[in-house]
Amino acid sequence: MIHLEILTSNDPLSIGLYEFEYDHLLIGRSKKNDLIFLDRELPLNYIMIEVVEDHLASYLVVRSLTRAPFFFINGKKISGALKIRIGDIVAFGENKIKIIDFKKTREESDLSGAFAAFAKNAPELKFALEFIEEVLVEAEAKANHV
């Protein structure tokens, strides 16, 4: 479970508290993400926040899903991956997310494993679907600005 608050966003209607009942949270422009920000500066799949457990404790990790972008944790520029804590603020573009709480859940309820298997078995279709999704996201953004 990941509980967070969107503090600022280019979409004022998205500001508020959110609770996700699984152990990872995908963030970006793609409609496959758990948190979708229609910010043209963001990649389709931007960052992941994940509850990780070892033999000592559970903790949160935020990691970039692409090579180039960076994000900020409590005002410090970060790329790659970093452990984060309750109260930390993750910022990217005009968006700021505050971590409220987290805990490891025992049951995964997402389809990321199935999608990964599909992508492994049919990589040419994965590329085509991602391209179509990019075109649809851009068309939707243009339609919203007309």
PyMOL commands that set and color helices and strands:
alter all, ss='L'
color gray80, all
select helices_A, chain A and resi 12-14+112-121+123-144
alter helices_A, ss='H'
color red, helices_A
select strands_A, chain A and resi 2-8+16-20+24-28+35-36+47-53+58-64+71-73+76-78+81-84+89-92+95-102
alter strands_A, ss='S'
color yellow, strands_A
deselect
rebuild
show_as cartoon
